């Protein structure tokens, strides 16, 4: 009863405290492993004249899940005759989590999620955008960095044109779309201009785009990686504080070969793999609705099982996803109540909940000590 004693004080009968704590310890937030009491996800409890108010702290963005969970919470307490009225508040509290060793945290950014595929053409960028927008819709502050210097796609996917502004001559303001902060080399060059650069210039540009963008208090920054396991990925591992990685693949054997290489690369550089997404899992005919596994079945799911990581879900090869992406209105914002949008949100819940249960990074909680000559 330690937690409730601290929250309630001495104004509540001991038996009722014990009953409430016992009931709350039987409940777990969706996708979390610890109960509400063990995880300290109940705060600001008040009880007066039969009226109980409590605050549920969500460590990951999940607006869509709050109503159903609140019903469970009410059901757990509704037979207590001492409580005549129950008020429940929800609070989002995303914290910074540990990254790979010897890499300094990025200012104004709590968690960085790298989305990789190893192979091009599997829908990784479309998946990245929809995951970012899903996290934003669920309540988080989110940004997306287009790390594909040779083939940037974020401007098209978000329907953004123009160049970023600078307020101080040193950093760029992120572009904005649907509440999402975005940066891409595509904002700085002509649409049809080829990037004929060697590796060192590409990696330097990626680092500048990341560190010279004035990101604004991000809970999550999604980095949409280019195909392969080369210079950009190595720079990411050595210089950028990545909280975790997501692998996108199709079920086809050809795609899985490269997806496995991407997964092993993250393992070797001590970046946790948060899970695998199987894209283009089945094809849905726009005329008759027939669903067929044209690229094979369960490839991503089997890969996740083989390497002991979470299978985050499967997305179909649906023409609506492609059409909406092409016009700069991704599925999650174009048709937010659709089954497809819900699939993206479920995957975003799993990813952010997985991060929430990782070891925290406390370095951002301490002020920097600056020694000045006086």
N, C-alpha and C positions, 0 to 999 in steps of 0.2 A: 504493500500500500504506500510505498514511499512517494511515488509521483503524485497521487491524488492528495496525500497529506500536504505536500508542498503547494499544490494548486488550490485546494479547498481551505486550508487552514484548519481551525478548530470549530468551524460553524456547522458542521454536518455530523450527524450521528455515525459512530464508528462502523456499525453494521451496514449502514447504507453505503458508506465509502467502499467497504469491502465488496459489497454486491456490485456496485457500479464498475469498480476496477476489474472484477472477475468477468463481468459481461464484456467490457471493452477489450480485455485480453484474449477474447475468443474471435475478435474481428481483425481482418487483415485488409489493407488497401489492395485493390486489384494489381496483379503482377508483382507484388512485394512478398518477401518471405517472412518478415517479422510482424508480429501483431502490433496493434496501435500503442499499447503500453510499453512494450519492449523497445519499439522504435521511437518512442517519445513523440508520437504524432498527434497527441492531444494536448492542447494548451488553453490558457485563459478560461478556466472553468469557473463559473459563478453559480451559486445556489442561494435562493432567497424566497421564502414563503412558497415553497413548492415549485418554483420556476428554475429550471436548470438550463444554463447556457454553456455551450462548449465550442471550442474551435478545433477543426480538423486541419492539420498541417500536411499538405501534399508536397512531397519532395520532387515531383515531376508534374508537368502540365497535363491536366486530365479533366477539363470542364465537362466533357461529354459523359464522364463516369460518375460525376458527383451526385446526380439525382438518385441513381440506383443504389449507390453506396449509402446515401443518407437514409433511404428506406430501410436498409439492413440495420443501420444504427438505431433508428426509431423502433424497429421491431425488437431489437435486443433489450430495449429499456422500457417499452410501453406498458409492461405489466407491473412496474414498480409504483405502488400506490402513493408513495411519498412525493413522486414527481407528477405534478399536475399540468405542466407545460414544458416543452422541450424546444429550445432554439439552437440550431446548428449553423455555424459559420464555416466557410472554407477559405483556406489561405494557401497560396502557392509560395513555396520557399525553395528555390533551386540553389544549390551550393556548388562550389568548385570541387572537382575530384582529381585524384592523382593522375599524372601523366607519366610518360617515359622518363627515366632518370636523367639528371643533368641538363634539363631543358627548362628555361625560365618561363613562368606564366606570362600570358599576354594580357596587357591592361584592357579593362572593360569587357573581357570575355571570360566567362566562367568555364565553359566546356567546349572542346572542339571535337567534332565528329567527322572523320574522313570516310567518304563513300567511294569505293573502288570496285573495279570489275576485272582488271587484268586484260580484258579484251574489249574492243570497241563494238558498237552496234547492238548492245544488249539492253539499251534503255536506261543506262545509269543516270544520265543527267535529268531525264524526266522524273525518275524515281527520286533523285536528290531534291529537286524543286518541290515535289509534292510532299515529301517528308518534312522539309523545312516549313512549308505552308501549314501542314497539319500541326506541327509543334506550335506555330504562331497562333493558329486558331484556338488551340487548347489553352492559351494563356501566357506563353513564354515570349520573351524578346529573342528574336532569331535573326541571324544573318546567313548569307550564302556567299562563298568565295568560289569563283570559277577558276580552277587551277589548270584548265586545259588551254595553254597559251597558243597552241597551233590551231585549235578548233573550238573557240569559245562558243557556247550555246546559251548561256544564261540570259543575255540580252533578248534573244528571240523568245525563249521560254517565258520570260516575264513581260514581254511586249514593251521593253524599255529602249528609248533612244536618247541621244545627247551624251554630253560628257559630264563627269562629276565636277562639282565645284570645290574650291579650296577657300577656307576662311582665314588661314594663317600663312599661306604660301609654303607650308611644309607638309601638310597632310590633305587627303582627299575626303570629302564627305561621301558616304555610301549612297548609292542610288536607292530609291524607294519604290516598292510595288507591293500592293496588298498588305501593307504593314511590315513587309520583309525588307531588311537591309541587304544590299547586294553590291558586289564589286567583281569586275571582269576586265581583262585586257580588251574585250570587245567594245567597251565604252570609250576606249582611248584611240582606236584605229578605225579606218574605214571598213565597212562590212565585207568588202571583197579583197581587202589587202592581205596578202600571204605573209606569214611570219617566218622569214627565212633566217632563223637564228640557230646557233649552236647551243649545246647543253648549258654551259656556264651562264649565258645571257638569259636563258629561260628560267633557270633556278633563281637568279638574282631578281628577275622580274616578279616571280611568284612571291619571294620574300618581301619585296617592296609593296606589292599589292596587299599583302597581309598586314604588314606592320605600319604602312603609311596611310592606311585607311582609318578614319576616325570612327571606329565602331562605337556604338552607343549602348553601353550597359547590356551586353548580350548574355543571355542564359546559355544559348547554344550557337555555335558557328558551324555550319555545314560546309565542308570543303569537297567540292565535286572534282575528283581526280581524273586526269587523262588515263587512257589505257596504258598498260605496261607496268613494269617494275624498275624503271630507270631513274634518271637524274631527279625528276620532280618528286618521286616517291622517296628517294633517299634523302633529299633535302627536308621533306616533311618529317621523316623519322629523326633526323639529326638536329633540326633547328626549330621545329614548330611543336608546341606542347599539345599533343593529341590525346584526348581522353579515351577514345576508342574508335574502332573502324567497323564499317558495315560493308559486306561483300554482296554485289549484285551479279547475278548470272542468269542465263537461260538453262532449261533442263538438258540442252544439247551437249553431248560429250565434248565437242570442239570448244564450246565456251567454258565448260567445267575445267578443262585442262589449265586454262589461264587463270580462272577464278581461284583454283587451288594454289597456284603460284603466288597470287596476291595475298591470300590468307597466310601462307607460310612466311611471306616477307614480313607481314606485320608481327607475326610471332617472334621472328628472329630479332626484331628491333624493339621488343617489349611493349608493343602497343596492343592492348586487348582487342580481340575481335568480338563485337557485340552480337553478331549474328549474320545469317545469310538470307537474302531475299531472292526468291525465284521469280524472275520476270518472264513475261511471254509464256507462262506456264501452259496455258491452253489457248486455242484460237476460238473466238466466238463469232459465228457468221452473222453479219449485219442483216441478212435477208431472212434467215429462218431461225436464228438463235442456237443452231447446233454448235456444241462445244467439242473440240477435238485437240488432242495433245500432239500437234504437228512436229514439235521439237523433242519429243520424248517425254517420259513421265518421271516425276519425283527426283530429278537430278540434283536440284538444289537441296532438297530435303535430305537425300542420302549423303550428300557432301557434308552438310551440317552434322549429321549423326557420326560420320566417319571421323571428323576432327573435334567432336565434342563441344560444338558451339550451338547456340540457339537457332532454330529455324524460325525466322520472323514472319514468314507468310509467303503467299504466292499471288502474283498479279497476272490476269489474263492478257492476251494479245487482243486488245479491244480498240477498234478504230476511233472511238470517242476520245480515248486518251491521247492518241496521236493528233487528232483534229484540234482538240483544245490546246495542246502544247504548241502547235504551229501558229495559232493566233494569239499567243501570249496570255492565255487564260487557263492555266493548268486545272486539272480535274477537281482538286480539292476546293478551289475557289469558284470554278465555273458551275459545278453541280455538287455543292457541299453535302447534300442529303443523299446522294447516290450510294449504291453498294460499293462502287469503286473507291469513292472518297472515304468511306468507312474503313475499307481495307487499309488505305494509307494511314489513317488515324490509329488503327489498331497496331500497326507496325511502329508508328511513332511512340505510342504508349510503351510498347515493349522495350524499345531502344532507350528511352529516357528513364524508365523504371530500372533498367539494368544499370545505367550510369548512377542512379540515385543510391544503389546498394553497393557501389564500389567504395574503396577507401577514399576518404575526403582529403583534399589538399588545403591545409590551413595557412599556407604562406600568404594568401591574399588577405587574411584576416588581420595580419600584423602590419602596422605602418612602416614605411621605409625610413631608415635612419640616415639622415644626411648630415655630414660633418662639414661645417663652413668655417672659414677663417674670419675672425672678427677683430 
